[in-house]
Amino acid sequence: MACRPGGTPRPETGASGPEPHRPRFHFTPPAHWMNDPNGMFYLNGEYHLHYQYYPDSTVWGPMHWGHAVSRDLVRWEHLPVSLAPDSLGYIFSGSAVVDADNRSGFGTPDQPPVVAAFTYHDPVALEAGRKDFQSQGIAYSLDDGRNWTKYENNPVLPNTTENQDFRDPKLIWHPGSEQWVMALAVYDRVQFYGSSDLKNWAFLSEFGLPGDTRLWECPDLFPLRMPGSREEKWVLLVSIQQEGPNGGTGTSYFLGDFDGANFSADAGGQHWLDYGPDNYAFVTWDNAPVGWGSRLGIGWMSNWQYAQEVPTQSWRSAMTLPRVLSLKTLGDSLVLAALPVPSVSGLRGEATALPEKITGRKAISGNFSPSACDLVLQTDLSRTTATRFGFTLTNAAGNKLEVSFDREAMQMRVDRTRSGPGGFSDTFFKGPHTAPMLMEGNVWDVRALLDVASMELFAGEGALNFTEIFFPETPFATLELWAEGDWYLNEGTVYALGAATRKEP
Ligand code: FRU
């Protein structure tokens, strides 16, 4: 039975048993299937997170918008489903904005609405062989995002293009042209539409890469201040369904300019936001109080190559940690850097200092579990003679996860090929996964956040980030640092990380 708005999703009782891969401080649905983050906004002290949700199964199906709120982006309270399928179709991905000036007219000046835009995916039209089975709808809330009403004249943007993929509307207010702008993924490009009231939309322009035939999804568009300057640069995020940096799906970005109608990309083209395989559909919060130089976002911590097969029983998928995006100059280039939100550090417990110098292998013991910890490593490259160094996590079952830095190849590697029992997917255990090491100066800073079944690595002050999931038979229990030569650390600390206690309704 489908979960209607108002029906709160609950964890399975009885059948679920222990949940050995449930993260301790990453967002997961209480039960059943989740994919993309959707409809994120900040209002009155609360960060809202919606997500693609199928409340009847642990595999993808008729999509709803699941809902949760948090005051610190770490502890989440699950709320009832906000949007459920109706006669126009399933509720696919989209975004939400705080319509502070009530331009939509859904609220009043005293009670401004929050307006969500989503894609209707009509399975009946698809079955009938029609091409226009995806269209855009809107809904609004007048009570801080607790209850949502779909607009009576939906869809607000039917598909009149030649492409059947027409989805994932991202709304932003563009102050320069004083209009709402919608970025929409249309097969292998992004289209932009403009509106004064969020209900009537006019085509503005489109942006794509000549010759590209990959499927683009989940765009996002926002300005960021350039480092050390008052100038701004526009960022266009777009998720790509194939040929991710380490296989399968991945989130990419372009830097450039948006004048209210057209996006033009800088030379340098398309970049990957994350080099790991498990950060898809990364999009950002509307209205978050983070200032002009930053933008707050979150990604789905999985990959369509195996998302529906991963070995969790009662639920599927987690989100990445919320991340703060900013622009950073690295050599001659400008990069979009990402770091975990500062509030994650509030989960830190006891600190274990690492040795200043590692030669060979060194097991690290202390009052922390390698399965849930925050590992901070600042390598002094001027004294380090090792060309390869890194760390390895193991357990008694013989599962292993290895991270290595190769200074000669200037490559970072994450090897999860033996991280757990195989069999659930052909592609999951292919590897190792690699990323170019982006280094500047004499310090190579790395932070690894481990949470039972995932690792998020941030290096070079966030210029390089790398997200991986894995499913060990028992929690990783041993952490070893190793170096082929001498590895010097200016700073090295492992922090125990506590669980983010969730509030259930
Ligand atoms: C991306 C995506 C979106 C779509 C949604 C459906 O992961 O394919 O394009 O709206 O998932 O669940």
Boltz pocket constraint, residues with backbone or C-beta under 6 A from the ligand:
constraints:
  - pocket:
      binder: B
      contacts: [[A, 35], [A, 36], [A, 52], [A, 63], [A, 92], [A, 93], [A, 119], [A, 167], [A, 168], [A, 216], [A, 217], [A, 218], [A, 281]]
      max_distance: 6.0
